[in-house]
């Protein structure tokens, strides 16, 4: 079986004073990304899970800058998830589960080939800044998606 690159969460530098705070997300000397592609901001509303998806080439560096977010990755150790509706998933999964945001400043670095998803923690939306190694190509997106139920993760708090 091929070696799967590790998902890593790196502590971020948070500088706070009486005026507010500054959090360094990704620097050119961080070493998180094999190269720089683009930066984008996305929101996610309470009760919603964005995912599952994975990339062929792209590395993601996800940081939550407002609210708190639960970022989960899934590595499939055997087989692939069944794509048909109502089918049983018999694969073996290895999950990582990170709660990130201003109260836990981290960047979750997701290498290519690893399924990932996120949801807000609490009752307010989360705002995610994603710095990626590849620019998004609308004609040929570097992503594969699965319905949420096709990877058996319990999204309930404490689950």
LINUR-V69796 format. One record per backbone hydrogen bond with DSSP energy under -1.0 kcal/mol. CO is the residue of the C=O (numbers start at 1). NH is the residue of the N-H. If there is no record, write none. Layout:
# LINUR-V69796
co=CO nh=NH
co=CO nh=NH
This chain:
# LINUR-V69796
co=8 nh=109
co=10 nh=107
co=13 nh=24
co=15 nh=22
co=17 nh=20
co=20 nh=17
co=22 nh=15
co=27 nh=30
co=38 nh=132
co=40 nh=130
co=42 nh=128
co=44 nh=126
co=45 nh=48
co=50 nh=118
co=52 nh=146
co=53 nh=116
co=54 nh=144
co=55 nh=113
co=59 nh=133
co=60 nh=110
co=61 nh=131
co=62 nh=108
co=63 nh=129
co=66 nh=127
co=68 nh=121
co=69 nh=100
co=70 nh=119
co=71 nh=98
co=72 nh=117
co=73 nh=96
co=74 nh=115
co=75 nh=94
co=84 nh=87
co=92 nh=77
co=94 nh=75
co=96 nh=73
co=98 nh=71
co=100 nh=69
co=101 nh=104
co=104 nh=101
co=105 nh=12
co=107 nh=10
co=108 nh=62
co=109 nh=8
co=110 nh=60
co=111 nh=114
co=115 nh=74
co=116 nh=53
co=117 nh=72
co=118 nh=50
co=119 nh=70
co=126 nh=44
co=127 nh=65
co=127 nh=66
co=128 nh=42
co=129 nh=63
co=130 nh=40
co=131 nh=61
co=132 nh=37
co=132 nh=38
co=141 nh=143
co=144 nh=54
co=147 nh=150
co=148 nh=151
co=151 nh=153
co=156 nh=159
